[in-house]
């Protein structure tokens, strides 16, 4: 999924890092704590003239049709694609959480994907929205992921997993009992490049001061967390 308002780039993905000397000043923890300013937009004014269309018929004559007017598609609900059973229980909080994450104006990460990562089931146990007092933790992690994607010139970031409640986490294959996903400070992400490239870039930016946490490399995704201690696996 590509975020609807994501910044588009026509350049090929590139793992080369920016100037190491300047990266600390622009990527430090204080910089990530800043919330992007509001963005204003202006609507274009429609023209006065209304075009008409002519529809050819099978006989070769033409039938003058009514003026064609563009009808925008109705806005989709952010929860349109999640299971209704999950939405019935978590819908109100999910919409509130989504509005909170959208306020950070992430450029390469879709907050809708975070919600979708919560709307999953293992056996008979559903995942859920994290406790509200922990929401700011994921906003921090997502801004780290967003910055890594910007560094790599990648537009599309897939969020595989974010918060996991204890019951759901216990049913995830390979998940640890003390998984940082349960504290809402971890995300498993996939970029449209080799996972090893993402892992390497994440570690390099972390070691330059972007964040403090764990970076785990897997064959098809990368785990990134903000536990406060640097660790690799």
N, C-alpha and C positions, 0 to 999 in steps of 0.2 A: 504494500500500500504506500502510495506517495502522498504526503500531506498536501491538501488542496492549496494552501497558500505558501508552500515551500518555495524557496528561491531556486530557480532552475538554472542549470549550467550546461553548456554544450561541450565543456572540456572533459577529457577522459579522466577517470579516477586516477589519483596520484597520491602515493604514500609519502612523498617527500615532505619533510617538516619545514616550517618557516624558520626564520633566523632564531637560533637558540638563545642568543643574547637578549632578544626582545620578548621572547615568549613568556617569561615569568611575569613581566609587567602587565601583559595583556590577558593572561590566563589564570592568574592567581585566584585564591579562594575568595578574596574580596570582590574581584571582578564577577565571579559567578554569583555572588550574593546580590548583584544589582538586577533589578527587574527592568526589562525593556520598557521604554516609554511608549505612550499610547501613539497609535498610528491613525491619522485621519485620512479619509478618502472622500472623493467627490464623484458624484454620479454624472455621467454624460447626458447632455440634454438631447432628447430625440428630435429628429428633423420634423419640419412642419408637413412636408409632403408625404402621403401614404402611397406606396407603390401598389400597383395592381398586377395580377398574374393572369396569364392566358394558358389554358389547359388544352392541348391538342386532343381531338377525338379520333376514333377509328376511321371515320369517314373523311378525314382530312380537313374538316372545318374546325373552327376554334370556338370554344365556349368561354366567354368572359367570366372569370370567377371573382369572388369577393376579394377585397384587399387582404393580403396575407399579413397577419400580425404575429410576431413572435410571442409565444407563451412559455415563460420560464417553467422548468420542472418544479413541482412542489418541493419544499425543503424536506430533506430526509431527517428522520429522528436519529440522533447519535446512537440510539440503542436498537436501531432497526435490524441489525444483523446479529445481535446476541440472542441466545436462547430465551424464549419468553418466560420459561420457568425461573431462570436466574433473574431476569429483569423484574419480575413481579416482586421479588424479595429485595433486590439491590438497586432498583431503578432510580429512586429518589436520590440516594447517596451517590450513585454513579454519575448522574447528571451534574450534581454539585461538584464532585471531584473533577469531572471533565472541564467544567468552567474554570476551576482553580488552575489546572494544568495549562489550559489555553491562555491564561493570563500571562504566561511567560514567553509567548510568541516564539516558540521553538521553530527553527528553520528547516531542520531535516528529520525531525521526529514527530510523528502523529500521535497526539494524546489519545485519540480514538483507539489506537492499537493497544495502549496500556489498559484501557477498559476491556477490550476484547480478550486480553491476556488473563484478566480476572474472571471472565465469564466462561470458565472451563470446569469440567467435571472429571474426576477420577473415581471409577467405580460408582458408588452412590454418594460421594462427597463432592460438594461444589466448592470452588474457590469463592472469594468475596472481596469487597472493597476494603482497603486497610483502615484501621482506626483513624479518625480525623486528625488526632494530635500527631500522627506520623506522616501526614501528607507532604509536608515540606521536605522530608527526607527524599522522597522520590523525585520531587521537582529538582533537587540538587543533582541526583544521579542522572536524570534525563538531560540536564544542561551539560553535564560532562560528556554524555554520549553525543549530544548535538554538536559539541565543540570538536570532538574527534572526527565526526562525519564532515564537518566544515574543513578541517585540516586535510582530510583525504579527498576532498572535492567529490563527495558522494551525496547524492540527493535522496536516495531511498534507504531507510533504516527499518528493519523488521524487528519488532519487540516480541520475542518468543515468550518470555516470562518476566514478571515483575514481582509484586507482592504475592505471597502464598500464605494462607492461613495454616495453622499447625496441622489440622486434619487433612487438608488437601496436600500439604507438603509431605506428609507421612506416606502418601500413596504415589508420590512421584519417584519413578525409578532413578536410583543413584543419588537422590537428595539426602543430605545429611540432617540429622536431628536438629543440630544447631545452625541450620542454613540461614544466611543473612537475608534471604528472601523473606523470611518470616518477620524481619524487623523493617521491611520496606526500604532497604538501602542497597538493593541489588537488582540488576536487570541482565537478562541474557539477550543478546542482540545479534542480528545477522545483517551484514552489508553485502551488496552485490559484487564483492571481491573475495579473494581467498581469506578465510578466517584467520589464518596465520598472519596476514598482513594487518588486519584489524588489531589483533592481539599485540603485535609488535608496536604499532603506533600508539595504542592505549598505554602501554608500559612506558614508552619514551616520553609522552606528554605528562604522565603521572610523575615520572622521575624528575621532570623539569618544574614540578610544583602545581600542576593542574588540579590534582586532588590527592587524597591519601586513602588507599584502599587496595582491594584485591583485584587482580586480573587473571582470569583463568582461560587458557586456550584449549578449545575443542576442535574437532575436525571440521565442523560446519557452523559453529557460532562462538561467540566470546562472552564470557561472564565478566561483568564490571560491577564492583561494589564500593561503597564509601564507608568502610568499617573504621577508618581512622588509622589503620596500620597497613603499610605496604607489604604485600605478599603475592607471590606468583605460583601458578601450578599449570 
